Amino acid sequence: MGSPEHLDAAPVYDNPVVDNQVMEERNPTLDIIGLYAQVIVDTVRSLYDTAEEEPNVVYFGNMEATLPKRKYAMSASFARSPWLSGCLPQPPPISLVNKFSTWISRDNDSDLDSLWFEHKFPRMLRVNAVCVKQQFFGAHPLDHEVAVLALRRFNQLDVEAQAVSKYLLWREVLEPDFSTHALAGEKVAHIKAVQLQIAHAHHDITACQTFYTPVILDHGWAAYMWDMIRKEIHILDPLCAQPVGAEKRHATHQEAVSQIHEALFSCLNEFFARWHCTSDRWKRKSPKITREVFTRDESGMCMLHAIRHYDGEKMTWPLTKRNLDTFRQTTVFEVFRLQDEQGNFVADHVLRAALEEDEE
């Protein structure tokens, strides 16, 4: 008959009331976000499963049992916006961009297939040059690793442009690893690459007024921006002019922002003592960053464009189809100028082949 303490317990199996309560507690939007993020995590992790891991090199998803020693948030003020200080990266000469774009658009995959972009901070990144070409000039949408590649080059450009101090940056762009791990429900503060980017950054991260993070969701890419002074979160959605599915996208962004916000301040409070502000009472804004309708496959490039040209209030370079084409050409040229940890061009021989080629 069982023990006496269980005699009065109500059975829950085959109970439609209990089943309905469980179903009501589930959030289908959160489920979709988590499942999609987990697919991305598993896909990216599989790219490095077959590679021999180098000693003292961090790989995607590596966990650290201990947290880094907490530092004090010492900065008395924030770095100035590059649009106000005049420290914006100078665009490359248009003649070189056009020449490189013409060269890489040709049928030269056999030359590019042997080139692998390899960059080791904050974690190992390996991307084949053919993938870069297909995603910038072909029909392939932007994937997780090519997005990381572009953002690392952008960071190098931001550091190079600082005339006063390369130790102070206005914006900190977190790599897609951060949002992907957060949305997959992982303990982001224990991800080794996240610890290196935030707690062991090469610049004073406590002086950054804004934090940007790209996010890839089932409907496409977007970017979120945290303004540490105004306590505002800006949702930069490249599909904001697309009326179809607008309500669903809004609900998805709201849930995703909440999860990433919690993960971000978990890291900031674990890594730093007396951070500038608390995680409560943040306003959310959804500025309309474009008037043109873009597709899901175009959203990745639009996300990169928004991160580069959104100054916290507006798009300093409008996001249009025409401008996006120019942005693609400029960005792929800069990606091929990525520098390794020693300051050498990773794709030096490709740049030489393209730029030193005689005009026909």
C-alpha positions, 0 to 999 in steps of 0.5 A: 500500500506504500508508506503512510505519508504518500497516502494523501498525495494527489496523483499527477499522472494523466491529470489534465488540470496539471498538464494544462498548468505545465503547458501554460507555464512554458514560453514558446518564444523562449523555447524557440530562442533557446533551441535555435541558439543551441543549434548554433552552439553545436554547429560552431563547436563541431567546426573545431572538433576535428582540429588538434587543439594548440596548447594555451589557445582557447577554443569555442565553448571552453569553460573555466571553473573559476572566475577571474579575480574581481577588479574595481571599476576605476574609470571616473568618466567614459570615453568620448564618442568617435563621432564627437572626438573625430577619431573615426577610422579612415576609409580605405582608398576607393581605388584599392577597394574597387580593384580588390573587389574586381579581383575577388569577384572573379573565378579564383576560388582555387587561389582562395581555398588555400587561405585560412584566416586564423586569429587566436584572441580571445579564442581560436577563429579559423575561416576559409577565404572562400566562405568570406567571398561567398558571404560578402559577394555570393548568395550565402547569408552571413554565418557566426564565424565570418561575423566574428572575423569582421568584428575583430577587424573592426576592433583593430580599426577602432584601436588604430583610430584612437589619437589620444589613447588606444586604451580608451574606447567608446564602444565595446562590441561583444562577439556573437559568442556572448549572445549565442551562449546566453540564449542557449542558457549557458553560464556565460561568466564561465565561458573562457573567451568571454572572460578574456574579452571582458575581464582581460580586455586589452583596453579599459572596458570600464570606460566604454559608454556603450556595449554592442552585441550581435545576435542571431535569431531564427528570423535573422541577425540583429544588434543590441546596444547598451548605453551605460550612461542613459541606461537604455537598450537599443534594439537595432533590427535590420528587418524593422521595415518589414511588416510581415512578422513584425509582432513575432519579431518584437516578442522575440527581441524582448525575450532575447534582450532580457536573457542577454541583459541578465547575462551581461550584468552577471558578467560585469558584476562578477568581473568588476566591483562597483560597476557604474550602474545596476541592471534594473530600470533600463529603458528599451528603444527600437529605433527605425534604422532603415526605411527599406525592406531587407531579407533574412539573408541580408540581415547579417550584413545589415547588422554589421553596418548598424554596429559600425554606423549607429552612434547611439542616436541615429544611423550616421550612414543610412542603411540602404540597399545602395549603401549596403553594397558599398559597405560590403566591398569596403568591409571585405577589403578590410577583412582581408587586411586582418592582422594577427597578434604580431601585427602581420597581415593574415592574407598578405599574399592574397592582397599582393596578388590582387593589388599588384596585378597589372591592369588589363 
